[in-house]
Amino acid sequence: MDFDSQSITIDEQVIEIHHKIHFSTPKSTESIRTIHAPAEVFAILKRRKEELDQHKEWLGNAYDEHDLVLCRGNGSPIRPGNFTKAFKDFLARHNMRTIRFHDLRHSCASLMLQSGVAMKTASEILGHSSIAITADLYTHVMQKTKEEAAGKIGDYVFGTQEK
């Protein structure tokens, strides 16, 4: 994470094989990428990093340093299954509809496209190998965007909007 540029480079993933945690490279070269996040997200990440810095100070050499922000209090990686369970518990505690953690990725993609982010940009942020994959997965979102575009063009050409 680069707090100055508010960017996150994704170049590793945590996986579990035979009950052991491993770090590996993402599944494709397109998955290795740098994305930017809103200042509000970086404010949350900064608070978490400060918490972990305090834990490092308390634990000293016992801190399991992996340069993670989403980790256990001692720095060790969270088992993917435990992360999934914690997410499910969070949703239940807050009376939210149950979704898979991966569904947040789809929500992010839909929000990007609905808010006018270019398909190519969304595709790169999502780490898709081609814009066609993004278009195929999010056609339903693009239909609404196309309808909105037609309305904007109509307002501009035939409406009272200044030209």
N, C-alpha and C positions, 0 to 999 in steps of 0.2 A: 504494500500500500504506500502510495505517495500522497501524504497529506497536503503538500504544497500544490500539486496539480489536481488533487482530488481524483486520483485514478487508482485502479486496482489491476494488477497484472495477474492473470490466471495462467499458471504454468505447471501446477501440480494438482493432484487430487488425492484424497484420502480414500483408501479402499480397505476392505477387510477380507482376508483370505485365510481360511482354516483358523478362525478366531484370533488372527494376528493382524495388527494394523500396519499398513504399508503406505508409502507415498509413491505415486507413479505419475507419469506424464499423462495428460488428457488423451482421449481416444483418437483425436485427429489433430493435424497441424492447425486447422481453423479454430480448434478449441483453445489453443494457446493464444491469448489475446490480452489487450489492455482495454479496460472499460472505464468510463467516468461515471461518477455518482453525484447526486445532489449534495449540497452543503449539509443538509439535515442528516443525511446518512453518515457523512463524515463526522458530524458532531457526535453521533451515537458511537461510531467506531473509535473516536478519540477517547470518549469516556471509558469504553471497554479496555482500550490500550492502557490508560492510566491505572485502571483497576489491576490489570495484569502486571504492570510495572511495580505496583505495591506488593503483589504476591511474590514477584521475583526477589524483591528486597527482603521480605519475610523469610522466604524459603532458601535463599542463597543457592548453593550448589545442588540442592534437592529439587530445584525447579527444572522441569523437563523442557528445555528450550527447543522449540521448533519454529519460532517466529510466527505463531498463529495468533489470531484474534478470537476466533471461534474455537475454544478449547476448554478443557477442564481447568479448574483453579490452579492446578500445579503445572499447567502448560502442556500437558499431554493431550493428544488428539481425542476427540469424541468419537466413539464407535459409531459408524453410520446408522446402525439399528437403534442405538440409544438416542441419537439426534432425531430420528424419525419419531420415536416414542415421545420425546420431549416436545416436539412440535405438536403432536396429536394432543398431548396433555395441555399445552398452552391454549389450543383452540377450545378445548372443553372447559377450562377454567374461565375463559372469557366469553363463554356461550356463543361461540362462532361455529359456523358450518364446518363440518369435517371435510378437509381436502388433503390430498397428498402434498408433501413439501414441493415436489416437482411441479405441481399445479401453479405455484407462484411464478415459475418461469413463463408459463402460458399467460398468466395474468399480466406480467410485465410486458410481454410481446404485444398483447392486445392493447394495453394502455399506450405503448409507444406508437403503434400504428394509428390508433384512434386519435391521438394528440397531434398527428401530422408528421411524425418522424419518418423520414424516407425509408422505403423498403430495404434498400441496400445498406443503410446505416443500421437498421434493426437486425438485419441478417448478420452483419459483422459483430454486433454486440452479443447476439445469441450464439455466435460461434458456428453458424451453419456453413456448410461447404459451398453452398450456392444460394443465390437469391431465390431460385425456383423452390427450394425446400421451404423457405419462409413463406413464399406466396402460396404454396400448396397447403401448408398447415394453417394459415391465417386468412384464407379466402373469405370466410364469413365476416371477418373484421373489415377487410378491404371493401366489401360490398357496401357497408354503411359509409365508409370513407368516400367511395365513388359517388354515392347519392349526395353527400354533403358537398363534394366538389362541384357536382352539376348545379346544385342550388347556388353556390357561390358564383359560378360562372354566369348563371342566369341573372342573379342580382347585379352583377357587374355590367353585363351587356344590356339588359333590359330594365334594370331597376334604377333607383335614384342615386346609386353610389357614384361618386365622382370618378371620372376616367382620367 
